[in-house]
Amino acid sequence: MPSFQRPFRRLMPACQPVYGSTSSCYASLLQSCITTKAVNPGKQIHARLCQMGLGFNPFLATKLVNLYCLCNSIRDAHNLFVRIPKNNLFLWNVLIRGFAWNGPYELAISLYHQLFDYGLVPDRYTFPFVLKACSALSAIEQGKKIHELVVYTKCETDVFVGAALIDMYAKCGCPERARQVFDKIEVRDSVLWNSMLAAYSQNGHPGESFSLCKEMALTGLKLTQATLVTVISASADIAALPQGMELHGFSWRNGFESDDKVKTALVDMYAKSGWIKVARTLFDRLGGKRVVSWNAMLTGYAMHGYADEALNLFEEMKKEAMPDHITFVGVLRACSHGGLVDKGWMFFGLMIRVYNIDPTVQHYTCMVDLLGHCGQLDKAYNLIMDMKVIPDSGIWGALLNSCKIHGNVELAELAVNKLTELEPDDAGNYVILSNIYAQCGRWEGVERLRKLMMDKGIKKSIARSWIEVKNKVHAFLTGDTSHPNSKAIYAELKRLGGLMTEAGYVPSTGSVFHDVEDDEKTNMVCAHSERLAIAFGLISTQPGTRLLITKNIRVCEDCHVAIKFISKITEREITVRDVNRYHHFKDGICSCGDFW
């Protein structure tokens, strides 16, 4: 008999119906089971209670429902629930919580509506549970109706209800509504602040998250581990290195220098900000490396194109931790960025056969990208057709990008047809197909797509690049002349152009898909946003200073070649983070090996 069952087995005889104390005795035993989450002894007690005719005693049955929910025996909990009196709100709260934690989430919401039929009114414990179910389902309309009752019952200022509302609105993509809830609560604890920070972070508002973190610190409230991890992760998502470094310093000054979760967030932040060596230094200093820590470093190497380093780290990881599905996304992405087809297939098979991980859409996307980039477009398409999961826009987008590289019009048209079903208003798909038509000189196709976009009211995404100099972000558009230093920027581009021509640079206008004269095409490509950002960085920083540029779309082929020349001529290290990956330019060479 397992040791944890022995105390219950010894006490059971003492709970015989003597002196009228049976119910309280079994209640005490069940409470012990709840505390220790001992579901099997609890089931034995349940069986004994049924033999004694107490199986549906409301007081004891409520404890049993609570135990089953806590131990993820949700079916047993519900089966008992439907057979007992239901005039106790605590009982409803327990089962709603069980479904909100374990699913099906729809049943949590259904139970919430049913409790009104029994004359009950939700309280400050009910609302967080049902709102959690709404969050899981992104059920915004249900959440709004529940919010109305929260206000009516005067529970909106309760920190737990407030945190649940904030989380619900955040998960439904409504950070503004989340902030309205936050502002109405005068007494706020760290959980509430962290909920609002996460709401901003999850919805692409890292600047607001960082500002709110500062506001939290000024209140005198102690920043927690969760606070720092949330805000550091928000900085990582936009590669906001100065903010991340400030948070790094703050965490160290406040005693988090040995906190591995904070340090893992910093590893991720530095990797995404282009400082992969700093990320590795922090990684090596981690006391205990969890799977998430290995994944942060491995995916960091992968996104920077350091395939060998990523795969070597994977071999180290296997000795200390169990790789998961995220690990293999990093491994396959490293193979994709490195053009390692054979290794990609090998790791894909290893994941399935040895680690029993079923491939997700992310894994298939990496494989389609790998095969397509290497020119194996038919194999990429066949893999999509043989997938056990439904292909999403990421998979068809990977195939479309590969078609652009290799000029496969027929397969590109097929991919765009699929993409327009999934994301009909995404201009990028039409633009890529238009570019493929232009590469092949099919100007009638370019014109047809342009008209189609105009008829549908779809506008092309404007290319933008950013550079941060002296803690200020400077943004540029293609051909931009709005910057205060515009004259100096274009003068620097002209100076560089002369030196680049002497070094053998010849502009490639293949990325300018307009039926215009070659001279005009050359002028257009030489004023792309990333070049303007680089020129500004060169005239605004000391010689030898490393430049970090962020671009919202893929770097074009000509700019990629040009930046290699610029890095060698100026003796600068230039890092460009585009929508797909990082490019590290140094001494005329890019870390991607011209494979991207």
N, C-alpha and C positions, 0 to 999 in steps of 0.2 A: 504494500500500500504506500503511495507517495506520502512523504513526511507531512506535507501541508494539509493532508486530509485527516491525519490522526486526531488533532484536537476536536474537530467536528464530530468524528465518529465516537469519541469518548463522551462528548457532551450530549449527544442525541438521546441516550436513555434517560438523562436527567430532565429532559423536556417532556416527560410524560404528563398527562393531564392531572397534576396534583396541585392542590391549593389554588386552582384557578390561574396559575402563572404560565400556562402553556404558550399563549400568544406572545407574551413579552420575552420569553426564553428563546423562542424561534426567531423573533425579531432581532434579538441580540446576535444570534448565530448568523442570520442573513446579513446583518450590518457588517460583521467580520468578513464575510465573503465579498461584500461590496468593496470594503477597504482594501482587500488583497486581490481583488478581481479573480476570485477562485470560483469559476463557473461550474466545474464538475461537482464539488461539494454542494454548491447551491442547488444543482439539479437533484442531488440525493435528498436534500432537505425538502425540495419541492415535491418529490415523490412521497416522502413520509407525510407531508402535510395533506396530500391528496388521500392517503390511506386513512388519515384521521378526520377527514371531512372538512379540512381547513384550506383546501387548495384554492378556493376562490374568496377567502377572507380578504376584504378590501385592503386592510392595513398591511398584511403579509404579502399579498399579491403585488401591491405597489412596489415593495422592496424587491420582489423577484423581477418585475419588469425593469426596474432600475439596474439590477445586476446583469440581466441579459443584454440590455443596451450597452452597458459599459464594457461587456466582454464580446461585443460584436455578434451576439446571438439574436439578431434583430427579429428573425422570424419567430423564435420562441417568445420573444417579448410581445410581439403583435398577436400571436395566437392566444396568449393569456389575457391580453388587454381586451380583446373582443368579448371575453366571457365573464367579465367582472363589472361591478358598478363603476360608473364613470363621472361621478359628481365631485371628483377631487382634481383640482387644477394641477397639482404637483404631478399626478399620474400622466396627464396630457403633456406637460412640459418634458417629462422624462422621455416619453416616446417620440415627441417631436424632435428633441435633441438627438435621439438615437438615429432617426432617419436623416437629420441634417448633417450628422457626422459621417454616416456610413452609406446613405442613399437607400433606396431611390429617393431623391430629393423632392420629387413631386408629391410623395406621400406625406412628407413633413408639412408641406403647404396645404394639402388636403385635410390633414388632421387639424391644422390651425382653423380652417373654416368650419369643421365639424363641431368643434368645442362650443361654438355659440349655440348650437342646437340643444345643448345640455344646460343652458342658462349660465355659462361661465364667461368670464371676461379675461382676456390675456393680461398678463402682468409684466413687470420689467425683466422677468426670467424667460417668459414665452417669446418676447420680441427678438432678442438676440439669436435664438435658435432658428426661428422661422426665417429671419432675415439672412441667416447663413445659408439656408437652402435657396433663397432667392439669388444670393450671390453666386452660388454654384451653377445655377441655371441661367444666369444673366437675365432673370425675370424682372425687368425694370417696372413694368406696369403693376405686377403684383406687389413689388416693393413699395411703389408710390402709395398704393391703397393702404398697405400696412403702416406706412409713415403717417398717413392721415389719422389712423387710430392711435398711433403713438402720441401725436400732438393732442388728440382729444382726451386721452387718459393722463396727460401731463407727465409722460415718461421721457420726453425728448431731451431733457437736461440730465438724465441719468447717464453716467459715463459709459456703462456697458451697452446700453441701448444705442447711445450716440456712436460708439465705436462700430457697432454692427451696421448702423445706417451708413456711416462713412464707408465701410468696407463694401456694402452692397452697391452704393452709387459708384464707387471706384471700379468694381468688377464690371459694372454695366457701362463704363466709359463716361461717367458724368462727374468729373472732379469738382466742377463748379457747385453742384448741388451738395456734394460732400463737404465743401468748405462752408456752405451756408449752415449746415448742421453743426460743424465744428465751432463756428463763431457764436452760436447761440448757447454753448455750454461754457459757463463762467469758471467752474472748478474743473480743471483738466489734470488727469494723471498721465504718466508716461505712455500707457497703452493707447490713450486717445490721441496724443501727439503722434505716436508711431503709426497709427492708423491713417492719419491725415498725410503724413510724410509718404507712406506707401501709396496712398491714392494719387499723389502727384507723380511719384516715381513710375507707377504702373501705366500711367496715361501720358507719358512723354512730356512731363513738365519738370525736368531736373532742376531748372533754375529756381522754380517756386519751392521745390523740395529743399534745396540748399538754403534758401532765404528763411524758410520756416524753421529749419534746424537751428539757425542762428537765433531766431526769435525764441525758440524753446530754451536755448542755453541762457539767454538774457533773463528769463523768468526765474532762474535759479534752480530749475528742475534738473536733476542729474540725468545726463544722456546715458541711455542703456546700450547694451550690445546690439539689440535690435535696431535702435536708432541709427547707430553708426553704420551697420551693415546695409540698411535701407538707403541712406544718403550716399554712401560710398558707391553702391551699385548704381544709383541714379547718375552719379558723376561718370561712372564707367560707360554708361550707355551713350553718352555724348562725347566721350573722350575728353572730359573737362579736367585736364591735368592740374591746373592751379588749384581748383576746388578740391580735387582728390588729394593733392599734397597737403593742403591746409587741414583736411580731415585726418590725414595720416599723422600730422604733427599733433593735432588736438587729441587723437586717440592715445598717442604715446604719452602725452603730458598728463592724461587722466587715468593712467593705469591699465590701458588695454594692450600694452606692448606684448603681453604673453597670451592674448586671447586669439586662439587659432581661427575662430570664425571671422573676426575682424580682419585678421591678417590674410585670410583667404579672399575676402572681399577686396582687399588692397592688391593682392596678386592679380585678380581679375581686372581691377581698375587700371593698373599700370600696363598690363598686357594690351587692353583695349585703347590705351592712350599712346601706344607706340613704344613704351619703355619696357621692352621685353626682357632686357638684362636685369633691370631692377626687379621685375616680377619674379624672375628666377632666383634672385638673391633672397627675396622674402620667402619664396617657396621653400628654399633649402633650409631656412631657419625655423620652419614650422615644427612645433614639438611633436604633434601627432597628425599625420597626414590622413585626412578622411578622403573618401572617394570624391567628394565635391572639390577638395583641394587639388587632387591629381587632375580632375577634369578641367578646372580653371586654367592650370598651367598647360595642359595638353592642347586644349582648344585655342589657347593663346598662341602657341607655336603654330598651330594649323592656320589660323587666320592671317598670320604674318608670312606664311609660305615656307616656314622652316620645317619641311616634311621630315628630314632625317632626325632632327631634334625631337619632334613629336613622336615618331615611332620608337626612338631610343627610350624616351620617357615612358612609353607604353610598356616596353619590356621591363623597366624598373617597377612600374606600377603592379604588374602581374605578381611580383614577388611579395608585395605588401598589402594589396587591397584587391577586392573583387571588382573588375570592370563592369559598368552598367551600360544601359542603352545610350546615355549621353557620352560616355567614353568612346563608344564606337562611332558616334557622329563625328567626334573630333578626329579619330583615326582615319575615317573615310574621307573627311574633308582635307586632311593632310595629304592623303594619296591623290585626291583630286587636284589640289593646288600644286602638287609636285609632278603630276602626269604619270603616276605609278599604277598603271593598269593592272598588272599581274598581282602586285601586292594588294591592291584594292579588292580584287576578287578573292584573294586568299583571306583577308581579314573579314570580308563579308560572309564567307563560308564559316570561318572560325566563330564568328558571333552566333551563328545559327546552330551549328553542330556542337560546339564545345560549351558555350555559355548559355545555350537555350534561350536566346533573345530573339523574339520575332521582329523582323525588320519593320520599322515605322516609315512613314512618309519621308521623314528627315534622312533616314539611311538610304532610301531609294533615290532621293534627290541628289545626294552626294555621288551615288554610282552613275546616275544619268549624266550628271555634270562631268564626271571623270571620263566616261566613255565618249560623250559628245565632244569634249575638248580635244580628245586624242583622235578624233576623226571617225570613231566607230559609231556613226549615227544610227545605222540599222540595228546594231546591238542595243543601243540606248532605247530606241523605240520598241524593240521586242521586249526589253526588260519592263517597260511601262505596261505593255499589253499582258505580261505574265504576272504582274504584281497581285498580291493578295489583299492590298488595300486600295482604296479609291484614290487615284492621282489628283493632287491639288494644283493650285496655280504655280507653286514653287517648282514642281516637277516639270510641268509644261513650259514654264519660264526657262528652266535650265536647258531643255531641249531647244527652245527658240534661240537662246544665246549661242548655243553650239552651232546652230544652223547659220547664224550670222557670221561666225568665225570661218566656216567652211563654205558659205555661199550656197546652201541647199534650200532652194526656193520652195520646192514641193512640200518638204517636211515642215518648213517654216509656216507655210499656209495652213497646214493641218494643225500645228501647235497653236497658232493664233485663233483658229476656229474654236478650239477647246478653251482657250483663255478667255475669249469673249463671252462664252457661256458662264464662266466662273466669276469674272470681273469685267463686265461689259464697259465700265467707265474708266478703265485704266488706260491712259494715253500711251504709256510706255510700250505696250505690246504692239500697237499700231505703228509707233515710231520705229521700232526695231525691224518690223516687216518692211516698212517704207525704206529703211536703210539698206536692207538686203536687195530690194528691187533696184535701188539706185546703184548699188555695187555692180549689178548685172546690166545696168543701162536701161532698165525697164521703167522709163519715166512715166509711161501711161499708168503703171501700177502705183507709182508715187502719187500722181495726181488723183487717182481714184481714192486712195486712202485719205489723202488730205481733204477731199470733198466729203468723204464719209464721216471724218472727225468733225468737220464743220457742221454737217447736217445733224449730228448727234450732240453737238455742243461740247465736245470733248477737247480740252486744251492740253497741249504738250507741256510736260513738266519743265520748268525753267532750271537750267543748270546753274548751280551755285557752289562757290567754294569759300571756305573760311580759314582764317589764320588768326591766332591769338598772339599779340605783341604787347608786352608791358601790361598784362592783365586786362587788355581790351580786345574784344573780338571784332575783326574787320571782315566784312562779307563782300563778295564780288560776283557779278554776273558776266556772261560772255560779252565782250565789247564794252564793258562798263567804263563810263567816264565820270561817274558821280563822286568818286572818292576825292577828298581834299588834296591828296598827293597824286592825282591822276597824271599830271604832266610828267612828274618824276618817274612814275611807274612805267609809262610808255617809253620814256627816254631810256630807262634801264632795259626794257624789252628790246628796244632797237639796238642798244649796245651789245646785249647778249646775242641777238640775231646775227650781227656781223661776226662775232667770235665763233658762233656755232657754224656758220657757213664756211669759215676758214678751216674749221675742224672736220668738215665733211658732211654736215647736216643738210639734208634736202627735205623740205616739207612734203608730207604726204597728205593730200586733200581727200583721201577716201572717206574720212569721217564727216565731210561737209556734203550733205546730200541735197544740194540745190543745183538746178540746171543753169549754172552761171559760169562766167569766165574763170580761168585758172587763177589769175592774179587776185581776183576777188575772193576766191576760195582760200588762197594762201593767207590773205589778210584776216579772214574770219577765223581760221584755225589757230593763227598765232596770237589771237586775243581771247582764247578760251579762259574761263574763270580761274582755273588752277594756275595758269601762267601769270595772271595778274596778281594772284595771292602770293606766288613765289617771288615775283619781282618786288612787291611791297615788302616782303620779309627780308629780302636781300638789302634793300636800301634803309631798312629800319632797325637792323640788328648788327652786332659786331661781327667781323669776319670770323668764320669758323663756327658760328652759332648754328645749331641744328634747327631745321624748320619742320613744323608739323602742319600739314594742310588737310582739311576735311572737305570731301566733295559729296554731293547728294546723289550723283549718278556715276556710272562707270567711266573711268579715265579712258579717253580715246587713244587710238594707236599712235597718232602723231605726237600727242602730248607725252605719251610714255617714252617715246624715242627722244623727244626734246629735253625732257627732265633728266634723262641720263647724260646728255651733253652738258646741261647746266650744272649738274652735280660735279662733273669733272672739271669744267672751266672755273667754277667758283670755289672748288675744294670744300664744298658743303655737303653735309648729310641731309637729305630731304626725304621726309616720310609723307606719303600721301595715303590717306584712308578714304577709299571710295565706298560705294554701296556694297561691294562684294568682299573686299579684303584690304590688306595693307601692302603698300609697295615701299620698300626701303631703297633709296637711290644713294649710291656712294661710289666715287671714283669711276663714274660712267657705267656702273652695273646696277641692275635692280635685283632685289632678293627673289623676285618671282621667276627669274631666269627666262623672262619673256614668255612665260606660260601663264596666262590668266584669262 
